[in-house]
Each structure stands twice: as structure tokens, then as C-alpha cells.
Amino acid sequence: MPKWRDVKQNRVQQEKKVDSIKESSNNGSASIPSRLKAFLTDTFLITTPILYVVIYLIMGSGAEFAQNRAMGWGIIFAVHATVILIFWLKNGQTPGLRAYELRLVDNITKQRVSVIQVIVRYIATLFAVISIFLLFIPFFNKDKKSFQDIFSNTIIINDK
């Protein structure tokens, strides 16, 4: 509770104005470096173990994987998509997003994403990674949205 002197001299109202200015200047979207760190964390925590399990446990060896690459990569993408989609649908966070206090939400409502949005986002993410030039869209976009954010109408926000 502010002191009477602060209220009388309008210091309390000035603090509220400063807070509202901070909120309006930052729309809550996560910074590019934190999104990149979360992506790299997910790569090491989710994708790498899936690769090793498929190559050495399911396929048998690296040589077997080399002979049946299409089947191997199909299994890897199917398992990876299932794991990532479950994380996004359950609470909007993968382990990497949770580690950096980020959350995937709908761009308009800022609520949970739908199944369609998650599927579109995953496919758009794969497309952006394969065609490397799409990864640089956030650097030229005023809102710092990535290709998958724009295409799926989702956004990664700070969840602090």
C-alpha cells in the first residue's frame, strides 16, 4: 500500500503508466534467441534419442539404416511428430520451451492451440528447416514471427 505522500504527489499513478508502457511495447512474444535455444534443447532431448533408438535398436545398425534410409527416416519423423504434437497439445510446451519459460499459444486468443494448428505448425516447421531461407523470416518480420508462426496462426510467448 503506497504512502499518503506518494499518492498526493501522483507517484503511484506514474508507476502504473510505466507498467502499461512496458506491456504495450512487448506483446509477450518470445525473443528469437530464446526460441532458438528451446529448439536446440528439444533437438538434443527429443530428436537425438529417437535417432539412436531407430538406427541401433529398430534398424539394427548404421549399415542397415543406410540400406533402408526411407524407412528409417519415416520411422524417425513419425515418432518425432507424435512426441512433439503430444507435448504441444497437452500444455503448449516441449521440454525446451519449458526450460526457457516459453509457451505455444494461438496468436489471436492467446489460449491453447488446436489440433489443426499443431499439425500445420509441425509441417511448416519441417518445410522451414528443409528450405533454409525460410528460417530467416523472423529477422525481416516486424513482429519477429517465424514462417510456422505465420502459417499456423500461432505464437511462442514468454510464460513467466
N, C-alpha and C positions, 0 to 999 in steps of 0.2 A: 504494500500500500504506500503510495507516494506521500511525502510530507506536504503539509498545507502550503508551505512556502514555494515548493516546486509547482504545485497546482496553480497557485496565484500568479506565478511568473510564467505560466504556459510552457514549462519544460516538459511536462508529461505529454502534451499534445504534439510537440516536436518529435519526441521519440516515436510516437505512433506513425507520424508521417515518414520518418526514416525507414521504419519497418515496411510500410506499404510500398515505398520506392524500391526497396530491395526485392520484395516479392514480385513487383511488376517487371523489373528488369530481368529476373531469372524465371523463366516459365517452368522450371522444375526439370527440364531435360538434362540428362547426364552429359558430362563432358566427353569429348572424343577420346582422350587418354584413358579415362576410367572404363569406357566401353571396350576399348582395345585390350586393356588389362583383363577385364572379365572374359572376353573372348579367348584370350590366350590361356587363362586359367581353366576354362572349360575344355579347351583343346587338350591340355595335359591331364585333366582329371577324368574326362569322359571319353574323348576320341582315342587317345593313346592306348588305354586298356582294351578298348574294343578292337583296335588294330591287332594287338598282340594275341588276344583270345582267338580271333578269326584266323590269323596267319598260322599260329603254332598249335592251337588246340582243335580247331574245327578243320582247317585245311591240312594240318599235319606238319608242314614245313614251309620254308620260304620258296623252295623249288616247286612244291605243289601249288602254292599261291601264284607263282609266276606262270605256271601252265594254265591255271584256271582263273585268270585275273578278273574277268567279267563276273563270274560267280562270287569271287571273294569280295570285290568292291560292292556288289549288290547286297551281300550279307552285311557288310560294314555300314552301308548307307541305311539299310532297313533298321538295323539295331540302333544306330545313332539317331535316326529320325524318331523312332519310338521313344527313346530315352529323353531327348530334348523336348519333344512335344508334350510328354507327360509332365516334365518339370514346368514348362510354360503354362500349361493348362491348370495344373494343381495350384500353384501360388504365384505364377508370373516370374519365378526366379530359378535360374540354374545355379549350381554351386558357385560359379564365377560371379554371377550377378549378386548373389547373396554376400559373397566375400567383400564386394565393393559397395554394398548397400544400394543396389540398383534394383529396379523392378520394371517388367514389361507390362504396359497397360495400353488400353485403347486410346487413340490420340484425342478423340472428342470428349468421351465421358470420363477418362482417367480411371476407369474401372477395369475389371478382368477382361482379358481378350477372349474372343470366341474361337471355336474350333476352326472355322474357315480362315480367320485371321492368322492363326498359328500355322496352319498348313501353307497358306500363301507366303507368310514370312519365311518359313523354312526353305521353300522352293526359291524364293527371291534371294535368300542368303546364299544358297548354293550357286545360283546364277551369278551373283555379285563376286563370289570368291573365284569362280572359274574365269569370268571375264574381268580381269584385274582392274581395268579402268573404272568400273562402277564403284570400287572401294573408295575412290577419291571424291565422290559426290558430296560428302559432308563438308569438305574443305571449301567448296564453291557454293554451298547452300546457306542462305541467311539463317535458317533455323537449325543448322547443323544436323539435319536429318539424313540418314543413310538411304540407300536405294530400297532396302527392305522396309524401312520405316514408311517411306512414301507409298510404296506399292501395296503394303498390307494395312495402312492406316493405323499403325501402332507407333509407340514411342517408348524409349527407355528413360525412366525418370529416376531421380535421387529418391531413395526411400529412407530418409533419416527421420 
